[in-house]
Amino acid sequence: MADQQQYDLDTLRHSCAHLLAQAVKQLYPETQVTIGPVIEDGFYYDFFRAEPFVPEDLKKIEKRMKEIAKKGLEITRQELPRDEAIEMFRKMGEPFKIEIIEGIDGTDAISTYTQGDFTDLCRGPHVDTTKRLRAFKLLHTSSAYWRGDERNPVLQRIYGTAWNTKEELKAHLDRLEEAKKRDHRKLGKELDLYTISDVVGPGLILWHPKGGRIRYLIEEFWKQEHYKNGYELVYTPHVAKVDLWEISGHMDFYKDNIFSPMDIEGKKYIMKPMNCPFHIQIYKTRLRSYRDLPLRWAELGTVYRYERSGVMHGLLRVRGFTQDDAHLFCRPDQIEDEISTVLEFVLYILRAFGFDQYKVFLSTRPDKSVGSDDDWDTATQALQKALEKSGLEFAVDPGEGVFYGPKIDIKIKDSLHRYWQVSTIQVDFNLPQRFKMTYIGDDGQPHQPIMIHRALMGSLERFFGCLIEHYAGAFPAWLAPVQVILLPITDNHHAYVAEIAKRLTEEGIRVEKDLRNEKIGYKIREAQLAKIPYMIVLGDQEVQSNQIAVRRRKSQETRTMSVDAFLQELKQEIEAKTVDAN
């Protein structure tokens, strides 16, 4: 029965990271080991060596890992005095381990774990024997800087995954294969949605007509819903004088992510990394009364942030992106109601796009922060009460708030059960103070307003990448760039195609025509690859009966119906924003 023991996955995966390091040291003794942490769904280990690992190396390493695991080596923990541990790793030729030990404060006891001929620095815990490690797989490699600093040596990172059973491992590998098929970079090219051009620059997105159409639909829905929810839309410049960012503190706190200033008529300007200081300037254009609050201002504001080339990733990590940004200015007594309203709005928007499962975190005051204890308590309690009122399950993330206030972060679960960070609600005491914002209270005296930062989707680029992968590029009818494609069987049916296209277009339906001289089966397959929701086949029978043959994207069934009946059905689907994640 002991062999059937189920281990905590973090323990299992960290033990597998040590198993990986042991196999690498046996096969490539000159390699130096660094760290091997657990990550979501797996683990990695970073190595320092002259040559990068290649796919053939991974096969050899994984084979050696299986051989070691089968031996059932006992894994033992030992505590050593600091000096003794340093000397041991010096003899082993492991300078990175020495650096780690020297950076550990407050203890003279250093713990290590040994299995066979391999000893590693580690806090643990681990499984008791390598025999427990039965279901693992090495996935891929990458490079990384030691301690994440580009001034430090470049390391070779090997990623892997580990599970308690081979069945769980297989299920995970199947999900990874499906994720590859859904990769937004791959589908973005296949569906002609967007590109990133080396001539334009990395991390800068070119939206193609079909991607642009989807963006337009998202933006129009976003704008309409904001007006319905008591917001006003504002628009602000893409650049501003450095002075603005010095007042806001971004030049101090955020300078590594800001593009270099440009000189304009002797003044320094930078491309905006944030929208909030602009909204504050609008607020300050006139005296505000307590009766004016709350003010809710929203902007689809494009911002620019300097991201290192090694971390950019398709639409998910870019240098220029559009935030679905909003800032709310309110009195302290309005915070709770405003946060509750924002939270309801967040969930409404996410559900409209097919996301109804979440991980929610309430992040509280960090060690380094600004603002009074009373302000933090008021804001944190308001966030917590809003979450409790919503009925959402949430976890408290102690000390992970931003320096200017507590926050709520929402991660959405997609069709592959992956979580994406999108929505955030943040309370800010800092910027109102820095910019000396005031309103006149009912006592006739000036008071400082509370500022709430809020994003529903995060950024359009990242959210679009998430949508592509969630739907595998097969967007629901209300979002699809082409909703209907008309497929004539022969050239003789082109006139009827033109008639139907005109009718559908007049009714606001997005239509394409495939007039190529190809067999109808080929046209249908092409339309399915293009992931168009509806295909209408038109031939002699349809012309004679003045009807259409309708086929849904994922169906083998063809239905003959009138244009009016089809329009009624399609419009109902679009109006309801029916979603169907693949």
C-alpha positions as CSV (number, residue, x, y, z in Angstrom):
1,M,0.0,0.0,0.0
2,A,2.9,2.3,0.6
3,D,3.6,2.5,-3.1
4,Q,0.2,4.0,-3.7
5,Q,0.8,6.9,-1.3
6,Q,-0.3,10.2,-2.7
7,Y,2.0,13.2,-2.1
8,D,1.4,16.9,-2.0
9,L,2.2,17.9,-5.6
10,D,4.6,20.7,-4.5
11,T,6.6,18.1,-2.5
12,L,6.5,15.7,-5.4
13,R,7.6,18.3,-7.9
14,H,10.4,19.7,-5.8
15,S,11.7,16.2,-5.3
16,C,11.6,15.8,-9.1
17,A,13.6,19.0,-9.5
18,H,16.4,17.4,-7.4
19,L,16.1,14.2,-9.4
20,L,16.6,16.3,-12.6
21,A,19.7,18.0,-11.1
22,Q,21.1,14.6,-10.0
23,A,20.7,13.2,-13.6
24,V,22.3,16.3,-15.1
25,K,25.3,16.1,-12.8
26,Q,25.8,12.5,-13.6
27,L,25.6,13.0,-17.4
28,Y,27.4,16.4,-17.5
29,P,29.7,16.6,-14.4
30,E,31.1,20.0,-15.3
31,T,27.6,21.6,-14.9
32,Q,27.0,23.8,-11.9
33,V,23.6,23.7,-10.2
34,T,21.7,26.8,-8.9
35,I,18.0,26.6,-8.0
36,G,15.1,24.3,-8.8
37,P,11.7,25.7,-7.6
38,V,8.2,24.4,-8.0
39,I,6.0,26.4,-10.4
40,E,2.4,26.0,-11.5
41,D,1.9,22.4,-12.8
42,G,5.5,21.6,-12.6
43,F,9.1,22.6,-11.8
44,Y,12.3,23.8,-13.3
45,Y,16.0,23.8,-12.5
46,D,18.6,26.3,-13.6
47,F,22.1,25.2,-14.6
48,F,25.3,27.0,-15.4
49,R,27.2,25.4,-18.3
50,A,29.0,26.5,-21.5
51,E,26.7,24.7,-23.9
52,P,22.9,25.0,-24.0
53,F,20.8,21.9,-23.7
54,V,19.3,20.5,-26.9
55,P,16.2,18.2,-27.3
56,E,18.5,15.2,-27.5
57,D,20.0,16.1,-24.1
58,L,16.5,16.2,-22.6
59,K,15.8,12.7,-23.7
60,K,19.1,11.4,-22.2
61,I,18.4,13.3,-18.9
62,E,14.9,12.0,-18.6
63,K,16.0,8.5,-19.2
64,R,18.7,8.8,-16.5
65,M,16.0,10.3,-14.1
66,K,13.9,7.2,-14.6
67,E,16.9,5.0,-13.9
68,I,17.7,6.8,-10.7
69,A,14.0,6.8,-9.6
70,K,13.8,3.0,-10.1
71,K,16.7,2.5,-7.7
72,G,14.6,3.7,-4.8
73,L,17.4,5.9,-3.4
74,E,16.6,7.0,0.2
75,I,16.3,10.8,0.5
76,T,17.7,12.1,3.8
77,R,17.7,15.5,5.4
78,Q,20.8,16.9,7.3
79,E,21.5,20.1,9.0
80,L,25.0,21.6,8.9
81,P,26.7,24.6,10.5
82,R,26.9,27.4,8.0
83,D,30.7,27.3,7.6
84,E,30.6,23.5,7.2
85,A,28.0,23.8,4.5
86,I,29.9,26.4,2.6
87,E,33.1,24.3,2.7
88,M,31.1,21.2,1.5
89,F,29.8,23.1,-1.6
90,R,33.2,24.6,-2.2
91,K,34.7,21.2,-2.5
92,M,31.8,20.2,-4.8
93,G,32.6,23.1,-7.1
94,E,29.2,24.7,-6.6
95,P,29.7,28.5,-6.2
96,F,26.0,29.4,-6.7
97,K,25.1,27.3,-3.7
98,I,27.7,29.2,-1.7
99,E,26.3,32.5,-2.8
100,I,22.8,31.3,-1.7
101,I,24.1,30.3,1.8
102,E,25.9,33.5,2.3
103,G,22.7,35.4,1.5
104,I,20.7,33.5,4.2
105,D,20.2,35.6,7.3
106,G,19.3,34.6,10.9
107,T,20.4,31.0,11.0
108,D,23.5,29.0,11.6
109,A,21.9,25.8,10.5
110,I,21.8,25.0,6.8
111,S,19.7,22.1,5.6
112,T,20.6,19.7,2.8
113,Y,19.0,16.7,1.1
114,T,21.0,13.7,-0.1
115,Q,20.0,10.9,-2.5
116,G,22.7,8.6,-3.6
117,D,25.7,10.5,-5.0
118,F,23.8,13.9,-5.0
119,T,23.5,16.4,-2.2
120,D,21.6,19.7,-2.7
121,L,20.9,22.8,-0.5
122,C,17.2,22.8,0.3
123,R,14.6,23.6,3.0
124,G,12.4,20.7,1.8
125,P,10.2,18.8,2.3
126,H,10.8,15.9,-0.1
127,V,9.5,12.4,-0.6
128,D,11.2,9.7,1.3
129,T,12.7,7.8,-1.7
130,T,13.2,8.3,-5.4
131,K,10.9,5.3,-6.0
132,R,7.9,7.7,-5.4
133,L,8.8,9.6,-8.5
134,R,7.0,7.7,-11.2
135,A,5.0,10.2,-13.3
136,F,7.2,13.0,-14.7
137,K,8.2,14.5,-18.0
138,L,10.8,17.0,-19.1
139,L,9.2,19.6,-21.4
140,H,11.5,22.2,-22.8
141,T,14.5,24.5,-22.1
142,S,15.1,28.2,-22.0
143,S,17.8,30.6,-20.8
144,A,17.6,32.8,-17.7
145,Y,19.8,35.2,-15.8
146,W,21.0,34.2,-12.4
147,R,18.7,35.9,-9.8
148,G,16.8,37.5,-12.8
149,D,19.5,40.2,-13.2
150,E,20.8,40.7,-16.8
151,R,24.2,41.7,-15.3
152,N,24.6,38.2,-14.0
153,P,25.6,34.9,-15.8
154,V,23.2,33.3,-18.2
155,L,21.8,30.0,-17.0
156,Q,20.2,27.1,-18.8
157,R,16.7,26.3,-17.5
158,I,15.0,22.9,-17.9
159,Y,11.3,22.7,-17.3
160,G,9.4,19.6,-16.3
161,T,6.1,18.4,-14.8
162,A,5.3,15.7,-12.3
163,W,2.2,14.1,-11.0
164,N,1.2,11.3,-8.6
165,T,0.0,9.0,-11.3
166,K,0.7,8.3,-14.9
167,E,-2.9,8.9,-15.7
168,E,-2.7,12.4,-14.3
169,L,0.5,13.0,-16.2
170,K,-1.1,11.9,-19.5
171,A,-4.1,14.1,-18.9
172,H,-1.8,17.1,-18.3
173,L,0.3,16.4,-21.4
174,D,-2.9,16.1,-23.4
175,R,-3.9,19.6,-22.1
176,L,-0.5,20.9,-23.1
177,E,-0.9,19.5,-26.6
178,E,-4.3,21.2,-26.8
179,A,-2.8,24.4,-25.5
180,K,-0.3,24.3,-28.4
181,K,-3.1,24.0,-30.9
182,R,-4.8,27.0,-29.2
183,D,-1.6,29.2,-29.0
184,H,-2.8,32.7,-29.8
185,R,0.4,33.3,-31.8
186,K,-0.3,30.4,-34.0
187,L,-4.0,31.1,-34.4
188,G,-3.4,34.8,-34.8
189,K,-1.4,34.1,-37.9
190,E,-3.7,31.3,-39.3
191,L,-6.8,33.4,-38.8
192,D,-5.1,36.7,-40.0
193,L,-5.9,38.6,-36.8
194,Y,-2.6,40.4,-35.9
195,T,1.1,40.4,-36.5
196,I,4.3,41.8,-34.8
197,S,6.7,43.2,-37.3
198,D,10.5,43.3,-36.8
199,V,10.5,46.5,-38.9
200,V,8.0,48.2,-36.5
201,G,9.6,46.7,-33.3
202,P,9.0,43.9,-30.8
203,G,6.1,44.1,-28.5
204,L,4.1,46.5,-30.8
205,I,0.9,45.0,-32.2
206,L,-0.4,45.4,-35.7
207,W,-4.1,44.6,-35.7
208,H,-5.3,43.2,-39.1
209,P,-8.8,43.9,-40.4
210,K,-10.3,40.7,-38.8
211,G,-8.6,41.3,-35.5
212,G,-9.5,45.0,-35.7
213,R,-13.2,44.0,-36.2
214,I,-13.1,42.0,-33.0
215,R,-11.4,44.8,-31.2
216,Y,-14.1,47.2,-32.4
217,L,-16.8,44.9,-31.1
218,I,-15.1,44.6,-27.7
219,E,-14.6,48.4,-27.5
220,E,-18.2,49.3,-28.5
221,F,-19.6,46.8,-26.0
222,W,-17.3,48.2,-23.4
223,K,-18.3,51.8,-24.1
224,Q,-22.0,51.2,-24.1
225,E,-21.9,49.3,-20.8
226,H,-19.8,52.0,-19.2
227,Y,-22.4,54.7,-20.1
228,K,-25.1,52.4,-18.8
229,N,-23.2,52.1,-15.5
230,G,-22.8,55.8,-14.8
231,Y,-19.3,56.4,-16.3
232,E,-18.1,59.1,-18.6
233,L,-15.5,58.5,-21.2
234,V,-12.3,60.6,-21.4
235,Y,-9.4,60.7,-23.8
236,T,-5.8,61.7,-23.0
237,P,-2.5,62.2,-24.9
238,H,0.1,59.5,-25.5
239,V,2.9,61.7,-24.1
240,A,3.4,64.2,-21.3
241,K,6.2,66.2,-19.8
242,V,8.5,64.5,-17.4
243,D,7.2,66.9,-14.7
244,L,3.9,65.0,-14.5
245,W,5.6,61.7,-13.9
246,E,7.9,63.2,-11.2
247,I,4.9,64.5,-9.3
248,S,3.1,61.1,-9.6
249,G,6.2,59.2,-8.5
250,H,6.5,57.1,-11.6
251,M,10.0,58.4,-12.4
252,D,11.1,57.1,-9.0
253,F,9.0,53.9,-8.5
254,Y,8.6,52.9,-12.1
255,K,11.6,54.2,-14.0
256,D,12.8,50.8,-15.2
257,N,9.6,50.4,-17.2
258,I,9.5,53.8,-18.7
259,F,10.9,54.5,-22.2
260,S,13.7,57.1,-22.4
261,P,12.5,60.7,-22.4
262,M,12.4,62.6,-25.7
263,D,13.4,66.3,-26.1
264,I,10.7,68.6,-27.5
265,E,11.6,72.3,-27.7
266,G,13.9,71.9,-24.7
267,K,11.4,70.1,-22.5
268,K,11.6,66.4,-21.7
269,Y,8.6,64.2,-22.6
270,I,7.9,60.5,-22.1
271,M,5.3,58.1,-23.6
272,K,2.8,57.5,-20.9
273,P,3.1,54.3,-18.9
274,M,-0.2,55.0,-17.0
275,N,-3.4,56.9,-17.6
276,C,-4.1,57.9,-14.0
277,P,-2.2,61.2,-13.8
278,F,-4.1,62.5,-16.8
279,H,-7.4,61.8,-15.2
280,I,-6.3,63.6,-12.1
281,Q,-5.5,66.7,-14.2
282,I,-9.0,66.6,-15.5
283,Y,-10.3,66.5,-12.0
284,K,-8.2,69.5,-11.0
285,T,-9.5,71.7,-13.7
286,R,-12.2,73.1,-11.4
287,L,-13.3,73.1,-7.8
288,R,-15.2,69.9,-6.8
289,S,-18.0,69.6,-4.2
290,Y,-18.9,66.6,-2.1
291,R,-22.2,66.6,-4.1
292,D,-20.2,66.0,-7.3
293,L,-18.8,62.7,-6.0
294,P,-18.4,60.0,-7.0
295,L,-17.0,60.7,-10.4
296,R,-16.4,57.7,-12.7
297,W,-14.1,58.3,-15.7
298,A,-13.1,55.6,-18.1
299,E,-10.6,55.4,-21.0
300,L,-9.3,52.9,-23.4
301,G,-5.9,54.4,-23.0
302,T,-2.9,53.1,-24.9
303,V,0.2,53.1,-22.7
304,Y,3.9,52.2,-23.3
305,R,6.1,50.3,-21.0
306,Y,9.7,49.1,-21.6
307,E,9.7,45.3,-21.3
308,R,12.9,43.4,-21.8
309,S,13.0,41.4,-25.1
310,G,13.3,38.1,-23.2
311,V,10.0,38.4,-21.4
312,M,7.7,39.6,-24.3
313,H,5.2,36.9,-25.4
314,G,2.8,37.5,-28.3
315,L,-0.2,39.5,-27.1
316,L,0.3,38.6,-23.5
317,R,3.4,40.7,-22.7
318,V,3.9,43.7,-25.0
319,R,5.4,47.2,-25.0
320,G,2.4,49.1,-26.3
321,F,-1.1,48.1,-25.1
322,T,-4.5,49.6,-24.4
323,Q,-5.8,49.4,-20.9
324,D,-9.6,49.3,-20.2
325,D,-8.9,51.8,-17.6
326,A,-11.1,53.7,-15.2
327,H,-10.6,55.9,-12.2
328,L,-13.3,56.7,-9.6
329,F,-13.0,59.6,-7.3
330,C,-15.2,59.4,-4.2
331,R,-15.6,60.3,-0.5
332,P,-14.5,57.9,2.2
333,D,-18.1,57.1,3.0
334,Q,-18.7,56.0,-0.6
335,I,-15.9,53.5,-0.9
336,E,-17.8,50.4,0.0
337,D,-20.7,51.1,-2.4
338,E,-18.4,52.0,-5.2
339,I,-16.3,48.8,-4.9
340,S,-19.5,46.7,-4.7
341,T,-20.7,48.3,-7.9
342,V,-17.4,47.9,-9.6
343,L,-17.2,44.2,-8.6
344,E,-20.7,43.6,-10.1
345,F,-19.6,45.3,-13.3
346,V,-16.4,43.2,-13.5
347,L,-18.4,40.0,-13.2
348,Y,-21.0,41.1,-15.8
349,I,-18.3,41.9,-18.4
350,L,-16.4,38.7,-17.8
351,R,-19.5,36.6,-18.0
352,A,-20.4,38.3,-21.3
353,F,-17.2,36.8,-22.8
354,G,-17.9,33.4,-21.4
355,F,-15.8,33.4,-18.1
356,D,-17.8,32.4,-15.0
357,Q,-15.1,30.7,-12.9
358,Y,-12.5,32.7,-11.0
359,K,-9.8,32.8,-8.4
360,V,-10.1,36.0,-6.3
361,F,-7.5,37.5,-4.0
362,L,-7.7,40.3,-1.5
363,S,-4.2,41.8,-1.1
364,T,-3.5,43.7,2.1
365,R,-1.0,46.3,3.3
366,P,2.7,45.6,2.4
367,D,5.6,46.5,4.7
368,K,6.4,49.5,2.5
369,S,3.3,51.6,2.1
370,V,1.9,55.1,2.4
371,G,-1.2,56.3,4.1
372,S,-2.7,56.2,7.6
373,D,-3.8,53.1,9.4
374,D,-7.3,54.4,9.4
375,D,-7.3,54.8,5.6
376,W,-5.9,51.3,5.1
377,D,-8.4,49.8,7.5
378,T,-11.3,51.6,5.8
379,A,-10.3,50.6,2.3
380,T,-9.5,46.9,3.2
381,Q,-12.8,46.5,5.0
382,A,-14.7,48.0,2.1
383,L,-13.0,45.6,-0.4
384,Q,-13.7,42.6,1.9
385,K,-17.3,43.5,2.5
386,A,-17.8,43.9,-1.3
387,L,-16.4,40.5,-1.8
388,E,-18.5,38.9,0.9
389,K,-21.6,40.6,-0.6
390,S,-20.8,39.2,-4.0
391,G,-20.8,35.6,-2.8
392,L,-17.4,35.0,-4.4
393,E,-14.9,32.8,-2.7
394,F,-11.7,34.6,-2.1
395,A,-8.3,34.3,-0.4
396,V,-6.5,36.9,1.6
397,D,-3.0,37.6,0.2
398,P,-1.2,39.2,3.2
399,G,1.1,42.0,2.4
400,E,0.6,41.8,-1.4
401,G,-1.2,45.1,-1.8
402,V,0.4,47.9,-3.7
403,F,2.2,50.5,-1.8
404,Y,-0.6,53.0,-2.2
405,G,-3.5,50.8,-1.1
406,P,-5.1,47.4,-0.9
407,K,-6.6,45.7,-4.0
408,I,-8.7,42.9,-5.4
409,D,-7.3,40.7,-8.2
410,I,-9.4,38.4,-10.3
411,K,-8.1,35.5,-12.3
412,I,-10.4,33.9,-14.9
413,K,-10.5,30.2,-15.7
414,D,-10.5,29.3,-19.4
415,S,-11.7,26.3,-21.3
416,L,-8.4,24.5,-20.6
417,H,-8.7,25.1,-16.8
418,R,-5.9,27.7,-16.9
419,Y,-6.1,30.9,-14.9
420,W,-5.4,34.4,-16.4
421,Q,-4.9,37.5,-14.4
422,V,-7.2,40.2,-15.9
423,S,-9.3,42.3,-13.5
424,T,-8.1,44.5,-10.7
425,I,-9.7,47.0,-8.2
426,Q,-7.2,49.1,-6.3
427,V,-7.7,51.8,-3.7
428,D,-5.2,54.7,-3.8
429,F,-4.3,57.2,-1.1
430,N,-1.0,58.2,-2.7
431,L,-1.8,60.0,-5.9
432,P,-4.6,62.2,-4.4
433,Q,-2.0,63.3,-1.8
434,R,0.8,63.9,-4.3
435,F,-1.4,65.9,-6.6
436,K,-3.1,67.8,-3.7
437,M,-6.5,66.8,-4.9
438,T,-9.4,68.2,-2.8
439,Y,-13.2,68.5,-2.8
440,I,-15.3,70.8,-0.6
441,G,-17.1,68.9,2.1
442,D,-20.5,69.6,3.6
443,D,-18.6,71.4,6.3
444,G,-17.3,73.9,3.8
445,Q,-13.7,72.6,4.3
446,P,-11.4,71.0,1.7
447,H,-11.0,67.2,2.0
448,Q,-8.9,64.7,0.1
449,P,-10.9,62.3,-2.2
450,I,-10.2,58.6,-2.4
451,M,-9.1,57.3,-5.8
452,I,-10.1,53.8,-7.1
453,H,-8.1,52.3,-10.0
454,R,-10.1,49.7,-11.9
455,A,-9.6,47.5,-14.9
456,L,-12.2,45.0,-16.1
457,M,-10.2,43.2,-18.8
458,G,-6.7,44.4,-18.0
459,S,-5.5,45.2,-21.4
460,L,-7.2,44.7,-24.8
461,E,-4.1,42.9,-26.2
462,R,-3.8,40.4,-23.3
463,F,-7.5,39.9,-23.1
464,F,-7.7,39.2,-26.8
465,G,-4.9,36.7,-26.6
466,C,-6.8,35.0,-23.8
467,L,-10.0,35.0,-25.9
468,I,-8.3,33.4,-28.8
469,E,-7.0,30.5,-26.7
470,H,-10.2,30.2,-24.7
471,Y,-12.3,29.8,-27.9
472,A,-9.5,28.1,-29.9
473,G,-10.1,30.9,-32.4
474,A,-13.7,29.9,-32.9
475,F,-15.3,33.1,-31.6
476,P,-19.0,33.1,-30.7
477,A,-21.3,34.7,-33.3
478,W,-21.5,38.1,-31.6
479,L,-17.7,38.4,-31.6
480,A,-16.7,36.6,-34.9
481,P,-15.2,38.9,-37.5
482,V,-17.1,37.0,-40.2
483,Q,-20.4,35.6,-39.0
484,V,-21.7,34.1,-42.2
485,I,-19.9,32.8,-45.3
486,L,-21.9,32.2,-48.5
487,L,-20.8,29.1,-50.5
488,P,-22.3,28.9,-54.1
489,I,-22.1,25.4,-55.6
490,T,-21.4,26.7,-59.1
491,D,-20.9,30.0,-60.9
492,N,-24.5,29.9,-61.9
493,H,-25.5,30.7,-58.3
494,H,-23.5,33.9,-57.9
495,A,-26.4,36.2,-58.6
496,Y,-28.4,34.5,-55.7
497,V,-25.3,34.8,-53.5
498,A,-25.2,38.6,-54.2
499,E,-28.9,38.9,-53.3
500,I,-28.5,37.0,-50.0
501,A,-25.3,38.9,-49.2
502,K,-27.1,42.2,-49.7
503,R,-30.0,41.2,-47.5
504,L,-27.8,40.0,-44.6
505,T,-25.5,43.0,-44.8
506,E,-28.4,45.4,-44.6
507,E,-29.5,43.6,-41.4
508,G,-26.0,44.2,-39.9
509,I,-24.6,40.7,-40.4
510,R,-20.9,40.4,-41.2
511,V,-20.8,38.4,-44.5
512,E,-18.1,36.9,-46.8
513,K,-18.6,35.2,-50.2
514,D,-16.5,32.3,-51.4
515,L,-16.8,32.7,-55.2
516,R,-13.8,30.5,-56.1
517,N,-14.2,27.8,-58.7
518,E,-13.7,25.0,-56.1
519,K,-15.8,22.0,-55.1
520,I,-18.3,22.7,-52.4
521,G,-16.7,20.2,-50.0
522,Y,-13.4,22.0,-50.2
523,K,-15.1,25.4,-49.5
524,I,-16.9,24.0,-46.5
525,R,-13.6,22.6,-45.1
526,E,-11.9,26.0,-45.7
527,A,-14.7,27.8,-43.9
528,Q,-14.4,25.4,-41.0
529,L,-10.7,26.1,-40.8
530,A,-11.4,29.8,-40.8
531,K,-13.8,29.1,-37.8
532,I,-16.7,31.0,-39.3
533,P,-19.9,30.4,-37.2
534,Y,-22.3,29.8,-40.1
535,M,-22.0,28.5,-43.7
536,I,-24.8,29.0,-46.2
537,V,-24.7,26.6,-49.2
538,L,-26.5,27.9,-52.2
539,G,-27.4,25.8,-55.3
540,D,-30.2,25.1,-57.7
541,Q,-32.6,23.8,-55.0
542,E,-32.1,26.9,-52.8
543,V,-32.5,29.3,-55.8
544,Q,-35.8,27.6,-56.9
545,S,-37.3,27.5,-53.4
546,N,-36.0,31.0,-52.4
547,Q,-34.4,29.5,-49.3
548,I,-30.9,28.8,-47.9
549,A,-29.1,25.8,-46.6
550,V,-27.5,26.6,-43.3
551,R,-24.7,24.7,-41.6
552,R,-23.2,25.6,-38.2
553,R,-19.5,25.6,-37.7
554,K,-19.2,22.4,-35.6
555,S,-22.2,20.5,-37.1
556,Q,-22.5,18.0,-39.9
557,E,-26.2,18.8,-40.3
558,T,-27.5,21.2,-43.0
559,R,-30.9,22.9,-42.4
560,T,-33.0,24.4,-45.2
561,M,-34.8,27.5,-44.0
562,S,-36.0,31.0,-45.1
563,V,-33.7,34.0,-44.8
564,D,-36.1,35.6,-42.4
565,A,-36.0,32.5,-40.1
566,F,-32.2,32.4,-40.2
567,L,-32.0,36.1,-39.4
568,Q,-34.3,35.8,-36.5
569,E,-32.3,32.9,-35.1
570,L,-28.9,34.6,-35.6
571,K,-30.0,37.9,-34.2
572,Q,-31.3,36.2,-31.1
573,E,-27.9,34.5,-30.7
574,I,-26.0,37.7,-31.2
575,E,-28.3,39.7,-28.9
576,A,-27.9,37.1,-26.1
577,K,-24.2,37.0,-26.6
578,T,-24.3,33.3,-26.6
579,V,-20.9,31.8,-25.9
580,D,-19.7,28.3,-26.7
581,A,-16.0,27.7,-25.8
582,N,-14.5,24.9,-27.8
